[in-house]
Structure formats: structure tokens, C-alpha cells
Amino acid sequence: MKKLVDAEVAIQTMKLRQLGAKIRVINSKMCYVVFDLGSFKVKYAYNVNKDGNYFLERIAPYPLPLREFENEEGVVNIIEIDIEQFQNALKSHNINSFIDINQKLNKTIRKFEDLFLYYNVSEEKTSKIYNMLKEINEEIDSAKADSKRLYFKKEPENL
């Protein structure tokens, strides 16, 4: 099996180099982590390379690249906090709406990328989409200002 994978990597590497890419093949281990929180599962995948670096992403209930870590302690700590936050969010009556909104936002990102990569979109349409996103961000800021903070172990990274 390893020889087959190595051969496939060699073929892909050659094709990508022909396209102009610079490639560094890193041998690594992929780990898949699942937490069953009852009404939904929180799933993660992280890659550990030969240099001991970890790239972590949440893949469910909605995809979100988290970040890269230099050691396993950072991975475990951020997953622990993430699970605590989801367990806390489970107490909310809006958890299903929250997850649905996140899934729709992820789909919107993919749709916008397709729009941008496949079509020549007018400046008028681009500006309209931008202004609508600005309104959504303003509404998120307003919701934060009007809401009681529930989790204090870690500061928000994007608010």
C-alpha cells in the first residue's frame, strides 16, 4: 500500500511541477477525532508532519481551519476549549440555528468563489455583495453588544 501511495504522490508532484508549483513532500500522520455531544458530533482532523508541526481543522458540524501548532499540547488545549464552548452552546435554544447559519455561510463562501472564478462579475454586483457582507458584520457586532458573554476561559479571536 505504501508503495502505491508513494507512486501516486510522485505522479501528482510531477504534474504540479509541470504547472509551475514548487513542492515539498512532507511525510506525516493524519489523525481524526470525534466527540459525540448528543444532538451533533464535533469532528477534527489534524496532520502531524515529520518536523512535529500540527495543522488542525474542525470538519464538523461545519468546516473551519483552526491553526498550526508546534506541539500536541496546543492541539489538545484548543480542542478542549472548542468542546467546552460547544457544550456551553448546547444550553442555548439557538444551537441548531447557529450551526445552520455557519453551514450556510460556508456554502456561501464556496458559491462566491465559484462566482468569482467562473464569471466576470460587474463592479455593481461586487459592490452590492460587499455591502451586504458589511451589513452582516455590523449585525454580528450589534448582537455581541446586546448579548451576555458566557465563556471566559479564552478571548474571542475574531470579534
URBEL-V571566 format. One record per residue. N is the residue number from 1. PHI is phi in whole degrees, -180 to 180 (* if undefined). Layout:
n=<N & N>
phi=<PHI & PHI>
This chain:
n=<1 & 2 & 3 & 4 & 5 & 6 & 7 & 8 & 9 & 10 & 11 & 12 & 13 & 14 & 15 & 16 & 17 & 18 & 19 & 20 & 21 & 22 & 23 & 24 & 25 & 26 & 27 & 28 & 29 & 30 & 31 & 32 & 33 & 34 & 35 & 36 & 37 & 38 & 39 & 40 & 41 & 42 & 43 & 44 & 45 & 46 & 47 & 48 & 49 & 50 & 51 & 52 & 53 & 54 & 55 & 56 & 57 & 58 & 59 & 60 & 61 & 62 & 63 & 64 & 65 & 66 & 67 & 68 & 69 & 70 & 71 & 72 & 73 & 74 & 75 & 76 & 77 & 78 & 79 & 80 & 81 & 82 & 83 & 84 & 85 & 86 & 87 & 88 & 89 & 90 & 91 & 92 & 93 & 94 & 95 & 96 & 97 & 98 & 99 & 100 & 101 & 102 & 103 & 104 & 105 & 106 & 107 & 108 & 109 & 110 & 111 & 112 & 113 & 114 & 115 & 116 & 117 & 118 & 119 & 120 & 121 & 122 & 123 & 124 & 125 & 126 & 127 & 128 & 129 & 130 & 131 & 132 & 133 & 134 & 135 & 136 & 137 & 138 & 139 & 140 & 141 & 142 & 143 & 144 & 145 & 146 & 147 & 148 & 149 & 150 & 151 & 152 & 153 & 154 & 155 & 156 & 157 & 158 & 159>
phi=<* & -61 & -65 & -65 & -63 & -60 & -66 & -64 & -63 & -62 & -66 & -63 & -60 & -61 & -63 & -69 & -64 & -63 & -82 & 108 & -80 & -102 & -125 & -126 & -82 & -118 & -73 & -155 & -118 & -106 & -118 & -121 & -124 & -130 & -118 & -94 & -100 & 97 & -82 & -162 & -111 & -108 & -123 & -131 & -131 & -139 & -112 & -113 & -94 & -65 & -85 & 82 & -90 & -121 & -113 & -112 & -141 & -87 & -112 & -153 & -78 & -150 & -75 & -159 & -66 & -92 & 176 & -102 & -128 & -89 & -151 & -68 & -62 & -63 & -64 & -63 & -62 & -71 & -67 & -58 & -64 & -59 & -66 & -58 & -66 & -68 & -63 & -66 & -66 & -61 & -73 & -78 & -79 & -102 & -58 & -67 & -65 & -58 & -66 & -62 & -62 & -62 & -64 & -66 & -63 & -63 & -66 & -63 & -60 & -66 & -64 & -64 & -62 & -59 & -58 & -65 & -82 & -109 & -133 & -93 & -86 & -66 & -61 & -61 & -67 & -61 & -65 & -63 & -63 & -59 & -66 & -66 & -65 & -61 & -63 & -61 & -63 & -65 & -67 & -63 & -61 & -65 & -63 & -62 & -64 & -92 & -114 & -86 & -73 & -115 & -125 & -126 & -67 & -143 & -80 & -62 & -93 & -128 & -97>
